[in-house]
């Protein structure tokens, strides 16, 4: 049986770095090498300050499939480079999220550029990592999925890669399939997770209208073993590099295969996520007497979730943009996201001069809340549970509004109300009587510079 003795990982990002680190630790007899075109990234991995980046397959920004289809130009370039520099028998494994049948495209490039001294086998081995828990996910995976050809050579390659994982993963958790099933499973997994978030968020809107509490509803339905409790946390919406990208990729795939009803079904997952963000922004404006123009709003949390500095597709960006369009003065604090990153993210959807004028990034949450009309929690950082809210309340303008977009302060509500806060939470009915806010054109649709879906 063929044994893998050397592994070369192309891409030193969020997937490549942790994956190869774990393989090197668990399989010391295998020589593991990580390469990347970004020299500074490689230097960072070899230093005491490790980089945290996601290696992904970007979405196309132009042409057919713009905003939805995966951009495979980097994968194609990588495949051509592999053929150019390789000799002998090699197993080429795709790990980044790719559209179904991408492995076939890679194989066609290999076949068209073959040489007598080269034998290449293509496998699909998608990653199922969550940011903040990548190493744990690698060491204790729910499953390892390997897809390959159903030929004898393909099965040989699958078995060789399986043997690497079997050094620390129980054999019962290693699933082997054909290549296309492996590729689709990755997209489907992220689509199902995104769907659960959009589903509970749709129920949160119903709870606010009826007097139910979405947290209680989620707990009740989550105890049904057929449903389960995970990913039933109502919030301002999902973000990150994978969910929206993969769902849109699935939508594009369904449209290309003439399955419009299926495409429409999955598109609604994205539409509901956008609706949740927009609805939350409208609620903020509604509570602040139908205008936020010139008002200071403290926004706590800018990363798409806690324990990461990643801001890609973060709901904080969209909520900030909606409030900026209405003329709010935003004072933003996040314990991990750098000022430069926040300014860059907001400038990509708004005029840079407007961002400079209306956005202040602080390094102190208390400073962000000083003289603010409202405090908005957009990321579920644990530290936000332990802030001195009496101190914050005393420094805010009255009435002092607190918008909990992540429900991180549920257990503190009685205490916060006794302090004097006007609390507004996702998935709970508004108790005060107000004139409903009518969204302006800027809130009727996603930010103008955001690619149309």
Buried (B, 14 or more C-beta within 10 A) or exposed (E): EEEBEEBBBBBBBBBBBBBBBBBBEBBEEBEBEBEBEEEEBBEBBEEEEEBBBBBBBEBBEEEEBBBBBBBBEBBBEBBBEBBEEBEEBBBBBBBBBBBBBBBEBBBEBBEEBEEEEBBBBBBBBBBBBBBBEBBEBBEEBEEBBBBBBEEEEBBBBBBBBBBBBBEBBEEEBBBBBBBBBBBBBBBBBBBEBBBBBBBBBBBBBEBBEEEBBBBEBBEEBBEEEEEEEEBBBBBBBBBBBBBBBBBBBBBBBBBBEEEEEBBEBBBBBBEBBBBBBBBBBBBBBBBBEEEBEEBBBBBBBBBBBBBBBBBBBBBBBBBBBBBBBBBBBBBBBBBBBEBEBBBEBBBBBBEEEBBEEBBBBBEEBBEBBBEBBBBBBBBBBEEBBEBEBEEBBEEBEEBBBBBBBBBBBBEBBEEBEEBBBBBBBBBBEBEEEEEEBEBEEBBEEBBEEBEEB
